[in-house]
Amino acid sequence: MGGLFDIFLLLLPALLPRSRWTQAEGYKFRAGSAEVNCGLHLVIQTSSLPEKNKVEFKLNKDTSSFPGRLSQHDLERNYSSRQGDHINLVSSSLSSFPILQRSSEEKILYSDRLSLERQKLTVCPIINGEDHLRLLNFQHNFITRIQNISNLQKLISLDLYDNQIEEISGLSTLRCLRVLLLGKNRIKKISNLENLKSLDVLDLHGNQITKIENINHLCELRVLNLARNFLSHVDNLNGLDSLTELNLRHNQITFVRDVDNLPCLQHLFLSFNNISSFDSVSCLADSSSLSDITFDGNPIAQESWYKHTVLQNMMQLRQLDMKRITEEERRMASVLAKKEEEKKRESHKQSLLKEKKRLTINNVARQWDLQQQRVASIATDEDRKDSDSAQDPCQIDGSTLSAFPEETGPLDSGLNNALQGLSVVDTYLVEVDGDTLSLYGSGALESLDRNWSVQTAGMITTVSFTFIEFDEIVHVLPKLKIKFPNSLHLKFKETNLVMLQQFNALAQLRRIDQLTIDPQGNPVVNFTLWKYYVLFRLSHFSMQKINGTEVTQNDMIMAERLFGILAHVASSELPQYRLISILGDARKKQFRYLLESKGKKPGIINEENNDSKRPVGENTNRATLNYTTREFYNEKLEEIKEKKKFCKTYIEDLVKEATEINMKNEALQKLWPQMFIELVRDAVIEIRNKNSYMKLCLQQITDQK
């Protein structure tokens, strides 16, 4: 700032509010700037004058605002070269503030302006009799507090640049103030501007401000300079409807908000901050008035995509980093914008699909949990009924409740309502991701009936089942073998694998190289030997991995040792008609070999000899370890219940009999001493006369013959 001449430049639009003014190349205004070029060419035209009445004049500005420095005792020498006024600062015994005095001639000549620049003032002097002052300059002093100017109610411009002010105060009566310059002070907070509703220029650069606040009422403010402060973010700008220039250079700003709510903003300077991504200033793209912006000195300006991203999001810009934007740059930005838009649409589409997938899987999981709760509830009811039946045999009705969900009765009202609430979302999901086919929910099994393209079907090598009952999966295994002939890896998660015999169903597939059984929802993995059983039962597949672990030769040997005898016993003890029904026509030859082996050598079959006679494929002994159907499983449940009931009754009878025997034994122990004495006494009496006793014995022997 260069004194009264600069103030005049700032006030020119304020003093002529209805005129339009243009700036020639010789002068470029930036609030808070200390450098101003010398040449100025102003063209002024009032709205009431026609074009031909244009008034044109030129001003040449000196290199310095004032030729000398004023002292408190003598202002005449310093000020005469510019204004010719004579000013004195007189100390008063009644006040600690100096009192300003000007001659009457100077008051008449320069009644509306006063400059006290570079006077080493520590306080604002008392200014009496200057009610018509409009421009007041206190630049380059040591003033710490704004005071003694409340009587200057017609003041339009107040310049306190380069002082030591710590708080904005003492301005409440200056309702006409249009320009307030407080740059390069020690202000920490924007405050006490409530009554300055006509403010046009506010310069607070070079202070210690950390937050933009208390300016929303300044609806006529056009220029706001907050450069070189301690701002970390930009917001709270609502209400500044007339703001055209905002200077935020040299702060610590990381993100910007609310700028899109400034309808007149044209120039925004964000140079030398900490902005690292366009997302942190994305609100700028919504500003339709912004034409000039700077980001130089920010991390974002170092990125290769910086310029194209800014231009494609802010097509209205004319200048970027103080450089005019060319048509070629706009064209390139437009091309990149179209490509980016296509990427965004595709990304948005993928995001929607991912979200739909997530919601569907969550819904399927909830339904699965409800189903498992229902099964657990039914099992609890069955145990309770069994307990009641054991206490009252007359209540037995002979009916059996199945453990399978689809064969149970209706849900209670709470669970039923929950399921109905989920019906608005998909209840199953079929997903093909690369070479993996993922099926979620029992409804997904119906997808195997689709007309899959040969290319897609041939590409599938992994099939994953989640939230599906294993017994439902078994029914589609033949379709899986036909539809996806190259499927080598099966995954099961939350499929209720609870028994080893369920693995027998996998034998009907064509080939399996890998098998993954997730512990979640598959209790069978809690069995220590389940892997060995899988290797034994599906040995004809020569599996390579189970749950991601390589299968070794030692594993195969251990599986044979553990379950070889089991397979032999199963095939030996099974009735022939049952064995034939299991093996079918394709296995009759193998069955014949099996019978021959039984006839030749009872006990353990020599697998090597027999396998050499059989066609390559599944071992006959292993084939007898078959998957039991659901009906057979229900029959087994009924049989187990009957056996359980019989065993319970038998145990109760044994306990009753043992109790009676124990009671008799205790009674005998109590009577035995007396009985023993009587026996001894009777024996002594009988043998007291030896001859008579001998005759009696001989007589008894004779009678027996």
Secondary structure, DSSP 8 states (H G I E B T S, - for coil): --THHHHHHHHHHHHSTTEEEEE-TT----TT-S---SEEEEEEEETTS-GGG-EEEEEE--SSSSSS---SS--HHHHHTTT---EEEE--SS-SS-EEEE-HHHHHHTTTEEE-TTS--SS--EE-S-TT--EEE--SS---S--S-TT-TT--EEE--SS---S--S-TT-TT--EEE--SS---S----TT-TT--EEE-TTS---S--S-TT-TT--EEE--SS---EE---TT-TT--EEE--SS---EE-SGGG-TT--EEE--SS----GGGGGGGGG-SS--EEE-TTSGGGGSTTHHHHHHHH-TT-SEETTEE--HHHHHHHHHHHHHHHHHHHHHHHHHHHHHHHHHHHHHHHHHHHHHHHHHHHHHHHHHHHHHHHHH-GGG-------SSGGGS----HHHHHHHHHHTTS-S-EEEEETTEEEEESGGGGGGGGS---HHHHHH--EEEEES--HHHHHHHHHHHHHH-TT--EEEEESS----GGGGGGGGGSS--SEEEE-STT-GGGGSTTHHHHHHHHTGGG---EETTEE--HHHHHHHHHHHHHHHHHHHHHS-HHHHHHHH-GGGHHHHHHHHHHHHH--SS--HHHHHHHS-SSS-HHHHTS----HHHHHHHHHHHHHHHHHHHHHHHHHHHHHHHHHHHHHHHHHHHHHHHHHHHHHHHHHTSSHHHHHHHHHHHHHHH-
